[in-house]
Amino acid sequence: MKRSVFTVAVGLVFLTSNIVPVLAAAKPRALATMAGRDGKAMGTANFIATAHGVVIELDLKGLTPGAHAIHIHTAGNCDRRTAFTSAGPHFTVEPNRMHGFLAPHGVHAGDLPNQFAASDGTLHASVISNAISLGDGKKSIFDRDGAAIIVHAKADDYVSQPVGNSGDRVACGVIVRTVAPSTRKAAARGVHK
């Protein structure tokens, strides 16, 4: 019996030591802590890089029930005194693009689909975008002045310029990296002998 326990223990150590070198580095992540124009906390937006784009998980409260436009903006600045206009225009990597999924010559990289708040003002949703990245490079939202995510009072009509007739900016969060992109590559997988 002692021999079995010893064999299992050695097997686990052996298995673990073979797995560690092939684990990939953590994917980039970011977080925006959302606040309203009155300064009250309204929840979070988590950003997680995947092989297919960036997943944005929204967990918000204090919204009016119904549809709300959500956009990523070019500046990491949520100054309430400016009604969040300090966050700048929508994030885009192609200046000739127009706002809106249905607009000719659209869409901005920062345009996200409308999301819906429940009757109690909560909004729990996940969206994915392959138009942005959390890494470095052209699609990265992390330039010298960062980026912000904005929730609007109304739905985006996906056509009207410049913001889809979506009303006031009611919530804002500066997007902050929590896990930076890795600069090293994962180790090559060893051959089992």
C-alpha positions in Angstrom: 0.0 0.0 0.0 2.8 2.4 0.8 4.3 1.6 -2.6 1.0 2.7 -4.4 0.9 6.0 -2.5 4.5 6.6 -3.4 3.9 5.8 -7.0 1.0 8.1 -7.3 2.9 11.0 -5.6 5.8 10.5 -7.9 3.4 10.4 -10.9 1.8 13.7 -9.9 5.2 15.4 -9.5 6.4 14.1 -12.8 3.1 15.1 -14.5 3.2 18.6 -13.0 6.9 19.2 -14.0 6.0 18.3 -17.6 3.0 20.7 -17.8 4.6 23.8 -16.4 6.9 24.6 -19.4 4.0 24.4 -21.9 1.6 26.7 -20.1 1.0 29.8 -22.2 1.4 33.2 -20.7 -1.8 34.9 -19.4 -3.8 36.7 -22.0 -4.1 40.5 -21.7 -6.9 41.8 -19.6 -8.3 45.2 -18.6 -10.9 46.7 -16.4 -13.0 49.8 -16.4 -14.7 50.9 -13.1 -17.9 52.7 -14.3 -19.3 55.8 -12.6 -22.3 58.1 -13.4 -22.2 61.8 -13.9 -23.0 62.2 -10.2 -19.9 60.2 -9.3 -21.8 57.1 -8.0 -20.4 53.7 -8.8 -22.3 51.9 -11.6 -20.4 48.7 -12.0 -17.6 47.4 -14.2 -16.6 46.4 -17.7 -14.0 43.6 -17.9 -12.0 43.2 -21.0 -10.4 39.8 -21.8 -8.3 39.0 -24.9 -9.1 35.8 -26.6 -8.0 34.1 -29.9 -11.2 35.5 -31.6 -11.2 39.1 -30.2 -11.7 41.0 -27.0 -14.6 39.8 -24.8 -16.2 42.7 -22.9 -18.2 41.7 -19.8 -20.6 44.4 -18.6 -21.9 44.3 -15.0 -23.8 47.6 -14.5 -26.5 49.1 -12.3 -28.4 52.4 -12.0 -29.4 52.6 -15.6 -32.9 53.4 -17.0 -34.6 50.3 -18.2 -34.2 49.6 -21.9 -31.6 49.9 -24.7 -28.3 51.7 -24.2 -25.6 52.6 -26.7 -22.1 51.5 -25.6 -18.9 52.9 -27.2 -15.2 52.8 -26.6 -13.7 56.3 -26.8 -10.3 57.5 -27.7 -9.2 59.1 -24.4 -8.9 57.6 -20.9 -10.6 60.6 -19.3 -14.0 60.5 -17.5 -14.3 64.1 -16.2 -17.8 64.5 -14.9 -17.5 68.3 -15.2 -17.5 67.9 -19.0 -20.4 65.3 -19.0 -17.7 62.8 -20.1 -17.0 64.6 -23.4 -13.4 64.5 -22.1 -13.3 60.9 -23.3 -13.2 62.2 -26.9 -14.7 60.7 -30.0 -15.2 57.0 -30.7 -12.1 54.8 -31.0 -11.3 54.1 -34.6 -8.2 52.8 -36.4 -9.5 53.9 -39.9 -10.2 57.7 -39.9 -12.4 57.4 -43.1 -14.8 55.1 -41.3 -18.2 56.5 -40.2 -20.1 55.7 -37.0 -22.7 52.9 -37.1 -23.2 49.3 -38.1 -25.7 50.3 -40.7 -24.0 53.5 -42.0 -22.3 53.7 -45.4 -18.6 53.5 -44.8 -19.2 52.4 -41.2 -18.2 51.1 -38.5 -15.8 52.6 -35.9 -13.7 50.1 -34.0 -15.2 51.5 -30.8 -18.8 50.9 -31.9 -20.4 48.1 -29.8 -23.9 46.7 -30.1 -26.7 48.1 -28.0 -27.3 46.4 -24.6 -30.5 46.3 -22.6 -30.9 47.2 -18.9 -33.6 45.2 -17.0 -36.5 46.8 -15.2 -34.4 47.2 -12.1 -31.7 49.1 -14.0 -29.1 46.3 -14.1 -27.3 45.3 -17.2 -25.4 42.1 -17.4 -24.0 41.3 -20.9 -21.0 40.1 -22.8 -20.0 41.2 -26.3 -17.0 40.3 -28.4 -15.1 42.7 -30.7 -12.3 41.7 -33.2 -11.9 45.4 -34.1 -9.9 46.3 -31.0 -7.0 44.7 -29.1 -5.5 44.9 -25.6 -2.0 44.2 -26.9 0.3 46.5 -28.8 -0.2 47.6 -32.4 -2.7 49.3 -34.7 -5.9 48.0 -33.1 -4.7 48.5 -29.5 -6.9 50.8 -27.3 -3.8 51.6 -25.2 -2.1 54.5 -26.8 -0.5 57.5 -25.0 -3.8 58.8 -23.6 -5.6 55.5 -23.1 -9.3 54.8 -23.7 -12.7 54.9 -22.0 -15.9 53.0 -22.3 -19.1 55.1 -22.3 -22.8 54.1 -21.8 -25.3 56.4 -23.3 -28.9 57.3 -22.2 -30.5 55.8 -25.3 -30.0 53.2 -28.0 -27.7 53.7 -30.9 -29.7 53.9 -34.2 -26.5 52.6 -35.9 -26.8 55.3 -38.7 -26.8 58.9 -37.4 -23.6 60.8 -37.1 -21.5 61.1 -35.0 -22.9 58.9 -32.2 -26.1 57.3 -33.5 -28.6 59.7 -31.8 -27.8 57.9 -28.5 -28.3 60.8 -26.1 -26.3 61.9 -23.1 -23.2 60.0 -21.8 -24.5 58.6 -18.5 -21.7 56.4 -17.4 -18.0 56.3 -18.0 -15.0 54.2 -17.1 -11.3 54.6 -17.9 -10.0 51.3 -19.3 -6.9 50.2 -17.3 -4.7 47.2 -18.1 -4.7 44.5 -15.4 -2.6 42.0 -17.3 -0.2 43.3 -19.9 0.6 41.5 -23.2 3.3 38.9 -22.8 6.6 39.6 -24.6 7.9 36.1 -24.4 6.6 33.1 -26.3 5.5 29.9 -24.7 8.0 27.1 -24.5 7.8 24.5 -27.2 5.9 21.4 -26.3 8.3 18.5 -25.4 8.0 15.1 -27.0 6.8 12.3 -24.7 9.2 9.4 -24.6 
